[in-house]
Structures are given as structure tokens and as C-alpha cells.
């Protein structure tokens, strides 16, 4: 299965609680941390929800 790398770019302080939970669900806790995940529709939806906090690395 294809993998994608997701990097946390911004701090979670001041964000909505459900957005923080989504970022933790992606496996990210610290700024510049990278998580490698399976490229599934569920993961893509989580990334789209918090697109202002994360970036997809290639």
C-alpha cells in the first residue's frame, strides 16, 4: 500500500480540541515531527481537516 509522510508545521496551542485530537490521531505531537501513514481516504480526510497545521512531504 502507498505511504505518505505528514509533517506538523504549527503549534497546537489555541486550536480546537477536535483538531488537536485529529493531529494526535495522525501520530504527531511535536512541531516538525514526521509520521508515515497509509494513503487511505480516512487519513486523507484527517489531513484535509487540519490542513492549516500539517504538510504532506514527499
N, CA, C and O atoms as a Maestro MAE file, in Angstrom:
{
 s_m_m2io_version
 :::
 2.0.0
}

f_m_ct {
 s_m_title
 :::
 protein
 m_atom[232] {
  # First column is atom index #
  i_m_mmod_type
  r_m_x_coord
  r_m_y_coord
  r_m_z_coord
  i_m_residue_number
  s_m_chain_name
  s_m_pdb_residue_name
  s_m_pdb_atom_name
  i_m_atomic_number
  :::
  1 25 0.838 -1.182 0.000 1 A "UNK " " N  " 7
  2 3 0.000 0.000 0.000 1 A "UNK " " CA " 6
  3 2 0.887 1.251 0.000 1 A "UNK " " C  " 6
  4 15 1.950 1.270 0.620 1 A "UNK " " O  " 8
  5 25 0.443 2.266 -0.686 2 A "UNK " " N  " 7
  6 3 1.185 3.508 -0.789 2 A "UNK " " CA " 6
  7 2 1.216 4.230 0.559 2 A "UNK " " C  " 6
  8 15 0.230 4.227 1.297 2 A "UNK " " O  " 8
  9 25 2.363 4.850 0.874 3 A "UNK " " N  " 7
  10 3 2.535 5.577 2.129 3 A "UNK " " CA " 6
  11 2 2.702 7.064 1.846 3 A "UNK " " C  " 6
  12 15 3.213 7.455 0.797 3 A "UNK " " O  " 8
  13 25 2.264 7.887 2.794 4 A "UNK " " N  " 7
  14 3 2.505 9.330 2.706 4 A "UNK " " CA " 6
  15 2 3.133 9.786 4.018 4 A "UNK " " C  " 6
  16 15 2.871 9.223 5.081 4 A "UNK " " O  " 8
  17 25 3.967 10.817 3.921 5 A "UNK " " N  " 7
  18 3 4.603 11.388 5.101 5 A "UNK " " CA " 6
  19 2 3.921 12.703 5.423 5 A "UNK " " C  " 6
  20 15 3.737 13.550 4.549 5 A "UNK " " O  " 8
  21 25 3.548 12.867 6.682 6 A "UNK " " N  " 7
  22 3 2.855 14.065 7.135 6 A "UNK " " CA " 6
  23 2 3.724 14.742 8.188 6 A "UNK " " C  " 6
  24 15 4.216 14.085 9.106 6 A "UNK " " O  " 8
  25 25 3.913 16.058 8.059 7 A "UNK " " N  " 7
  26 3 4.737 16.830 8.992 7 A "UNK " " CA " 6
  27 2 3.885 17.888 9.683 7 A "UNK " " C  " 6
  28 15 3.107 18.590 9.036 7 A "UNK " " O  " 8
  29 25 4.037 17.996 11.008 8 A "UNK " " N  " 7
  30 3 3.337 19.029 11.770 8 A "UNK " " CA " 6
  31 2 4.130 20.328 11.670 8 A "UNK " " C  " 6
  32 15 5.306 20.363 12.030 8 A "UNK " " O  " 8
  33 25 3.495 21.398 11.183 9 A "UNK " " N  " 7
  34 3 4.178 22.665 10.946 9 A "UNK " " CA " 6
  35 2 3.928 23.705 12.022 9 A "UNK " " C  " 6
  36 15 4.815 24.506 12.317 9 A "UNK " " O  " 8
  37 25 2.750 23.712 12.612 10 A "UNK " " N  " 7
  38 3 2.379 24.757 13.570 10 A "UNK " " CA " 6
  39 2 2.042 24.149 14.918 10 A "UNK " " C  " 6
  40 15 1.741 22.961 15.030 10 A "UNK " " O  " 8
  41 25 2.099 24.989 15.936 11 A "UNK " " N  " 7
  42 3 1.769 24.574 17.288 11 A "UNK " " CA " 6
  43 2 0.274 24.287 17.414 11 A "UNK " " C  " 6
  44 15 -0.549 24.843 16.687 11 A "UNK " " O  " 8
  45 25 -0.050 23.410 18.350 12 A "UNK " " N  " 7
  46 3 -1.445 23.044 18.583 12 A "UNK " " CA " 6
  47 2 -2.120 23.934 19.608 12 A "UNK " " C  " 6
  48 15 -3.331 23.835 19.810 12 A "UNK " " O  " 8
  49 25 -1.353 24.806 20.261 13 A "UNK " " N  " 7
  50 3 -1.964 25.673 21.264 13 A "UNK " " CA " 6
  51 2 -2.893 26.670 20.573 13 A "UNK " " C  " 6
  52 15 -2.541 27.257 19.550 13 A "UNK " " O  " 8
  53 25 -4.057 26.847 21.133 14 A "UNK " " N  " 7
  54 3 -5.042 27.755 20.577 14 A "UNK " " CA " 6
  55 2 -5.917 27.154 19.498 14 A "UNK " " C  " 6
  56 15 -6.770 27.845 18.940 14 A "UNK " " O  " 8
  57 25 -5.723 25.880 19.192 15 A "UNK " " N  " 7
  58 3 -6.556 25.238 18.172 15 A "UNK " " CA " 6
  59 2 -7.741 24.542 18.843 15 A "UNK " " C  " 6
  60 15 -7.770 24.366 20.061 15 A "UNK " " O  " 8
  61 25 -8.694 24.159 18.038 16 A "UNK " " N  " 7
  62 3 -9.878 23.476 18.546 16 A "UNK " " CA " 6
  63 2 -9.513 22.096 19.074 16 A "UNK " " C  " 6
  64 15 -8.568 21.467 18.599 16 A "UNK " " O  " 8
  65 25 -10.266 21.638 20.053 17 A "UNK " " N  " 7
  66 3 -9.978 20.356 20.688 17 A "UNK " " CA " 6
  67 2 -10.083 19.194 19.695 17 A "UNK " " C  " 6
  68 15 -9.273 18.268 19.738 17 A "UNK " " O  " 8
  69 25 -11.075 19.241 18.805 18 A "UNK " " N  " 7
  70 3 -11.215 18.140 17.853 18 A "UNK " " CA " 6
  71 2 -10.088 18.160 16.823 18 A "UNK " " C  " 6
  72 15 -9.719 17.105 16.307 18 A "UNK " " O  " 8
  73 25 -9.534 19.328 16.511 19 A "UNK " " N  " 7
  74 3 -8.396 19.402 15.593 19 A "UNK " " CA " 6
  75 2 -7.142 18.852 16.266 19 A "UNK " " C  " 6
  76 15 -6.341 18.171 15.626 19 A "UNK " " O  " 8
  77 25 -6.970 19.144 17.557 20 A "UNK " " N  " 7
  78 3 -5.836 18.564 18.291 20 A "UNK " " CA " 6
  79 2 -5.936 17.045 18.323 20 A "UNK " " C  " 6
  80 15 -4.934 16.348 18.159 20 A "UNK " " O  " 8
  81 25 -7.141 16.533 18.533 21 A "UNK " " N  " 7
  82 3 -7.342 15.087 18.563 21 A "UNK " " CA " 6
  83 2 -7.041 14.474 17.200 21 A "UNK " " C  " 6
  84 15 -6.508 13.367 17.127 21 A "UNK " " O  " 8
  85 25 -7.373 15.168 16.132 22 A "UNK " " N  " 7
  86 3 -7.091 14.679 14.786 22 A "UNK " " CA " 6
  87 2 -5.590 14.612 14.542 22 A "UNK " " C  " 6
  88 15 -5.097 13.643 13.964 22 A "UNK " " O  " 8
  89 25 -4.860 15.638 14.981 23 A "UNK " " N  " 7
  90 3 -3.410 15.641 14.814 23 A "UNK " " CA " 6
  91 2 -2.782 14.504 15.607 23 A "UNK " " C  " 6
  92 15 -1.883 13.827 15.108 23 A "UNK " " O  " 8
  93 25 -3.244 14.286 16.840 24 A "UNK " " N  " 7
  94 3 -2.739 13.161 17.628 24 A "UNK " " CA " 6
  95 2 -3.084 11.838 16.955 24 A "UNK " " C  " 6
  96 15 -2.298 10.892 17.017 24 A "UNK " " O  " 8
  97 25 -4.240 11.760 16.319 25 A "UNK " " N  " 7
  98 3 -4.631 10.559 15.588 25 A "UNK " " CA " 6
  99 2 -3.730 10.282 14.399 25 A "UNK " " C  " 6
  100 15 -3.564 9.134 13.988 25 A "UNK " " O  " 8
  101 25 -3.148 11.340 13.848 26 A "UNK " " N  " 7
  102 3 -2.171 11.175 12.766 26 A "UNK " " CA " 6
  103 2 -0.801 10.775 13.290 26 A "UNK " " C  " 6
  104 15 0.107 10.500 12.505 26 A "UNK " " O  " 8
  105 25 -0.641 10.741 14.613 27 A "UNK " " N  " 7
  106 3 0.624 10.337 15.210 27 A "UNK " " CA " 6
  107 2 1.621 11.465 15.378 27 A "UNK " " C  " 6
  108 15 2.824 11.220 15.467 27 A "UNK " " O  " 8
  109 25 1.133 12.710 15.424 28 A "UNK " " N  " 7
  110 3 2.011 13.873 15.530 28 A "UNK " " CA " 6
  111 2 1.837 14.548 16.883 28 A "UNK " " C  " 6
  112 15 0.714 14.765 17.338 28 A "UNK " " O  " 8
  113 25 2.960 14.881 17.524 29 A "UNK " " N  " 7
  114 3 2.906 15.536 18.832 29 A "UNK " " CA " 6
  115 2 3.757 16.792 18.887 29 A "UNK " " C  " 6
  116 15 3.412 17.733 19.601 29 A "UNK " " O  " 8
  117 25 4.857 16.831 18.151 30 A "UNK " " N  " 7
  118 3 5.775 17.966 18.208 30 A "UNK " " CA " 6
  119 2 5.905 18.619 16.842 30 A "UNK " " C  " 6
  120 15 5.685 17.978 15.815 30 A "UNK " " O  " 8
  121 25 6.260 19.891 16.834 31 A "UNK " " N  " 7
  122 3 6.474 20.613 15.583 31 A "UNK " " CA " 6
  123 2 7.636 19.969 14.836 31 A "UNK " " C  " 6
  124 15 8.635 19.588 15.446 31 A "UNK " " O  " 8
  125 25 7.509 19.849 13.536 32 A "UNK " " N  " 7
  126 3 8.475 19.236 12.612 32 A "UNK " " CA " 6
  127 2 8.567 17.724 12.756 32 A "UNK " " C  " 6
  128 15 9.439 17.109 12.141 32 A "UNK " " O  " 8
  129 25 7.706 17.111 13.538 33 A "UNK " " N  " 7
  130 3 7.674 15.658 13.618 33 A "UNK " " CA " 6
  131 2 7.013 15.112 12.357 33 A "UNK " " C  " 6
  132 15 6.043 15.682 11.858 33 A "UNK " " O  " 8
  133 25 7.547 14.002 11.844 34 A "UNK " " N  " 7
  134 3 7.026 13.390 10.625 34 A "UNK " " CA " 6
  135 2 6.445 12.029 10.971 34 A "UNK " " C  " 6
  136 15 7.034 11.265 11.736 34 A "UNK " " O  " 8
  137 25 5.297 11.739 10.407 35 A "UNK " " N  " 7
  138 3 4.644 10.448 10.591 35 A "UNK " " CA " 6
  139 2 4.375 9.863 9.210 35 A "UNK " " C  " 6
  140 15 3.901 10.560 8.313 35 A "UNK " " O  " 8
  141 25 4.679 8.584 9.047 36 A "UNK " " N  " 7
  142 3 4.436 7.906 7.777 36 A "UNK " " CA " 6
  143 2 3.188 7.049 7.921 36 A "UNK " " C  " 6
  144 15 3.122 6.160 8.770 36 A "UNK " " O  " 8
  145 25 2.195 7.330 7.076 37 A "UNK " " N  " 7
  146 3 0.888 6.684 7.186 37 A "UNK " " CA " 6
  147 2 0.471 6.081 5.856 37 A "UNK " " C  " 6
  148 15 0.959 6.481 4.799 37 A "UNK " " O  " 8
  149 25 -0.432 5.121 5.917 38 A "UNK " " N  " 7
  150 3 -1.000 4.543 4.702 38 A "UNK " " CA " 6
  151 2 -1.895 5.576 4.027 38 A "UNK " " C  " 6
  152 15 -2.612 6.323 4.692 38 A "UNK " " O  " 8
  153 25 -1.843 5.607 2.716 39 A "UNK " " N  " 7
  154 3 -2.638 6.576 1.956 39 A "UNK " " CA " 6
  155 2 -4.046 6.025 1.756 39 A "UNK " " C  " 6
  156 15 -4.332 5.372 0.751 39 A "UNK " " O  " 8
  157 25 -4.923 6.295 2.724 40 A "UNK " " N  " 7
  158 3 -6.301 5.833 2.674 40 A "UNK " " CA " 6
  159 2 -7.231 7.045 2.682 40 A "UNK " " C  " 6
  160 15 -6.806 8.135 3.065 40 A "UNK " " O  " 8
  161 25 -8.474 6.884 2.275 41 A "UNK " " N  " 7
  162 3 -9.414 8.006 2.314 41 A "UNK " " CA " 6
  163 2 -9.609 8.576 3.724 41 A "UNK " " C  " 6
  164 15 -9.813 9.780 3.876 41 A "UNK " " O  " 8
  165 25 -9.550 7.725 4.753 42 A "UNK " " N  " 7
  166 3 -9.712 8.206 6.120 42 A "UNK " " CA " 6
  167 2 -8.560 9.116 6.528 42 A "UNK " " C  " 6
  168 15 -8.777 10.160 7.142 42 A "UNK " " O  " 8
  169 25 -7.344 8.724 6.189 43 A "UNK " " N  " 7
  170 3 -6.174 9.544 6.515 43 A "UNK " " CA " 6
  171 2 -6.201 10.840 5.718 43 A "UNK " " C  " 6
  172 15 -5.872 11.900 6.251 43 A "UNK " " O  " 8
  173 25 -6.587 10.770 4.455 44 A "UNK " " N  " 7
  174 3 -6.689 11.990 3.638 44 A "UNK " " CA " 6
  175 2 -7.723 12.956 4.224 44 A "UNK " " C  " 6
  176 15 -7.517 14.170 4.205 44 A "UNK " " O  " 8
  177 25 -8.822 12.430 4.737 45 A "UNK " " N  " 7
  178 3 -9.828 13.282 5.350 45 A "UNK " " CA " 6
  179 2 -9.312 13.952 6.615 45 A "UNK " " C  " 6
  180 15 -9.617 15.117 6.871 45 A "UNK " " O  " 8
  181 25 -8.530 13.224 7.407 46 A "UNK " " N  " 7
  182 3 -7.935 13.807 8.602 46 A "UNK " " CA " 6
  183 2 -6.958 14.921 8.229 46 A "UNK " " C  " 6
  184 15 -6.927 15.967 8.876 46 A "UNK " " O  " 8
  185 25 -6.164 14.695 7.189 47 A "UNK " " N  " 7
  186 3 -5.204 15.707 6.735 47 A "UNK " " CA " 6
  187 2 -5.944 16.942 6.227 47 A "UNK " " C  " 6
  188 15 -5.538 18.066 6.521 47 A "UNK " " O  " 8
  189 25 -7.009 16.752 5.479 48 A "UNK " " N  " 7
  190 3 -7.787 17.883 4.968 48 A "UNK " " CA " 6
  191 2 -8.420 18.692 6.098 48 A "UNK " " C  " 6
  192 15 -8.556 19.911 5.994 48 A "UNK " " O  " 8
  193 25 -8.801 18.017 7.165 49 A "UNK " " N  " 7
  194 3 -9.426 18.709 8.289 49 A "UNK " " CA " 6
  195 2 -8.457 19.670 8.974 49 A "UNK " " C  " 6
  196 15 -8.855 20.749 9.413 49 A "UNK " " O  " 8
  197 25 -7.180 19.277 9.065 50 A "UNK " " N  " 7
  198 3 -6.185 20.099 9.768 50 A "UNK " " CA " 6
  199 2 -5.108 20.574 8.792 50 A "UNK " " C  " 6
  200 15 -3.930 20.641 9.142 50 A "UNK " " O  " 8
  201 25 -5.521 20.905 7.561 51 A "UNK " " N  " 7
  202 3 -4.558 21.261 6.521 51 A "UNK " " CA " 6
  203 2 -3.767 22.516 6.834 51 A "UNK " " C  " 6
  204 15 -2.705 22.726 6.247 51 A "UNK " " O  " 8
  205 25 -4.245 23.354 7.738 52 A "UNK " " N  " 7
  206 3 -3.519 24.558 8.107 52 A "UNK " " CA " 6
  207 2 -2.421 24.279 9.145 52 A "UNK " " C  " 6
  208 15 -1.640 25.172 9.474 52 A "UNK " " O  " 8
  209 25 -2.362 23.066 9.649 53 A "UNK " " N  " 7
  210 3 -1.356 22.684 10.650 53 A "UNK " " CA " 6
  211 2 -0.305 21.728 10.118 53 A "UNK " " C  " 6
  212 15 0.796 21.653 10.663 53 A "UNK " " O  " 8
  213 25 -0.629 20.996 9.061 54 A "UNK " " N  " 7
  214 3 0.264 19.932 8.581 54 A "UNK " " CA " 6
  215 2 0.623 20.140 7.116 54 A "UNK " " C  " 6
  216 15 0.014 20.945 6.412 54 A "UNK " " O  " 8
  217 25 1.633 19.389 6.678 55 A "UNK " " N  " 7
  218 3 2.050 19.396 5.277 55 A "UNK " " CA " 6
  219 2 2.384 17.963 4.877 55 A "UNK " " C  " 6
  220 15 2.912 17.196 5.682 55 A "UNK " " O  " 8
  221 25 2.083 17.611 3.655 56 A "UNK " " N  " 7
  222 3 2.445 16.297 3.129 56 A "UNK " " CA " 6
  223 2 3.829 16.410 2.521 56 A "UNK " " C  " 6
  224 15 4.045 17.193 1.596 56 A "UNK " " O  " 8
  225 25 4.784 15.616 3.047 57 A "UNK " " N  " 7
  226 3 6.142 15.574 2.490 57 A "UNK " " CA " 6
  227 2 6.208 14.452 1.478 57 A "UNK " " C  " 6
  228 15 5.497 13.453 1.583 57 A "UNK " " O  " 8
  229 25 7.072 14.633 0.497 58 A "UNK " " N  " 7
  230 3 7.213 13.566 -0.498 58 A "UNK " " CA " 6
  231 2 8.415 12.720 -0.231 58 A "UNK " " C  " 6
  232 15 8.682 11.775 -0.973 58 A "UNK " " O  " 8
  :::
 }
 m_bond[231] {
  # First column is bond index #
  i_m_from
  i_m_to
  i_m_order
  :::
  1 1 2 1
  2 2 3 1
  3 3 4 2
  4 3 5 1
  5 5 6 1
  6 6 7 1
  7 7 8 2
  8 7 9 1
  9 9 10 1
  10 10 11 1
  11 11 12 2
  12 11 13 1
  13 13 14 1
  14 14 15 1
  15 15 16 2
  16 15 17 1
  17 17 18 1
  18 18 19 1
  19 19 20 2
  20 19 21 1
  21 21 22 1
  22 22 23 1
  23 23 24 2
  24 23 25 1
  25 25 26 1
  26 26 27 1
  27 27 28 2
  28 27 29 1
  29 29 30 1
  30 30 31 1
  31 31 32 2
  32 31 33 1
  33 33 34 1
  34 34 35 1
  35 35 36 2
  36 35 37 1
  37 37 38 1
  38 38 39 1
  39 39 40 2
  40 39 41 1
  41 41 42 1
  42 42 43 1
  43 43 44 2
  44 43 45 1
  45 45 46 1
  46 46 47 1
  47 47 48 2
  48 47 49 1
  49 49 50 1
  50 50 51 1
  51 51 52 2
  52 51 53 1
  53 53 54 1
  54 54 55 1
  55 55 56 2
  56 55 57 1
  57 57 58 1
  58 58 59 1
  59 59 60 2
  60 59 61 1
  61 61 62 1
  62 62 63 1
  63 63 64 2
  64 63 65 1
  65 65 66 1
  66 66 67 1
  67 67 68 2
  68 67 69 1
  69 69 70 1
  70 70 71 1
  71 71 72 2
  72 71 73 1
  73 73 74 1
  74 74 75 1
  75 75 76 2
  76 75 77 1
  77 77 78 1
  78 78 79 1
  79 79 80 2
  80 79 81 1
  81 81 82 1
  82 82 83 1
  83 83 84 2
  84 83 85 1
  85 85 86 1
  86 86 87 1
  87 87 88 2
  88 87 89 1
  89 89 90 1
  90 90 91 1
  91 91 92 2
  92 91 93 1
  93 93 94 1
  94 94 95 1
  95 95 96 2
  96 95 97 1
  97 97 98 1
  98 98 99 1
  99 99 100 2
  100 99 101 1
  101 101 102 1
  102 102 103 1
  103 103 104 2
  104 103 105 1
  105 105 106 1
  106 106 107 1
  107 107 108 2
  108 107 109 1
  109 109 110 1
  110 110 111 1
  111 111 112 2
  112 111 113 1
  113 113 114 1
  114 114 115 1
  115 115 116 2
  116 115 117 1
  117 117 118 1
  118 118 119 1
  119 119 120 2
  120 119 121 1
  121 121 122 1
  122 122 123 1
  123 123 124 2
  124 123 125 1
  125 125 126 1
  126 126 127 1
  127 127 128 2
  128 127 129 1
  129 129 130 1
  130 130 131 1
  131 131 132 2
  132 131 133 1
  133 133 134 1
  134 134 135 1
  135 135 136 2
  136 135 137 1
  137 137 138 1
  138 138 139 1
  139 139 140 2
  140 139 141 1
  141 141 142 1
  142 142 143 1
  143 143 144 2
  144 143 145 1
  145 145 146 1
  146 146 147 1
  147 147 148 2
  148 147 149 1
  149 149 150 1
  150 150 151 1
  151 151 152 2
  152 151 153 1
  153 153 154 1
  154 154 155 1
  155 155 156 2
  156 155 157 1
  157 157 158 1
  158 158 159 1
  159 159 160 2
  160 159 161 1
  161 161 162 1
  162 162 163 1
  163 163 164 2
  164 163 165 1
  165 165 166 1
  166 166 167 1
  167 167 168 2
  168 167 169 1
  169 169 170 1
  170 170 171 1
  171 171 172 2
  172 171 173 1
  173 173 174 1
  174 174 175 1
  175 175 176 2
  176 175 177 1
  177 177 178 1
  178 178 179 1
  179 179 180 2
  180 179 181 1
  181 181 182 1
  182 182 183 1
  183 183 184 2
  184 183 185 1
  185 185 186 1
  186 186 187 1
  187 187 188 2
  188 187 189 1
  189 189 190 1
  190 190 191 1
  191 191 192 2
  192 191 193 1
  193 193 194 1
  194 194 195 1
  195 195 196 2
  196 195 197 1
  197 197 198 1
  198 198 199 1
  199 199 200 2
  200 199 201 1
  201 201 202 1
  202 202 203 1
  203 203 204 2
  204 203 205 1
  205 205 206 1
  206 206 207 1
  207 207 208 2
  208 207 209 1
  209 209 210 1
  210 210 211 1
  211 211 212 2
  212 211 213 1
  213 213 214 1
  214 214 215 1
  215 215 216 2
  216 215 217 1
  217 217 218 1
  218 218 219 1
  219 219 220 2
  220 219 221 1
  221 221 222 1
  222 222 223 1
  223 223 224 2
  224 223 225 1
  225 225 226 1
  226 226 227 1
  227 227 228 2
  228 227 229 1
  229 229 230 1
  230 230 231 1
  231 231 232 2
  :::
 }
}
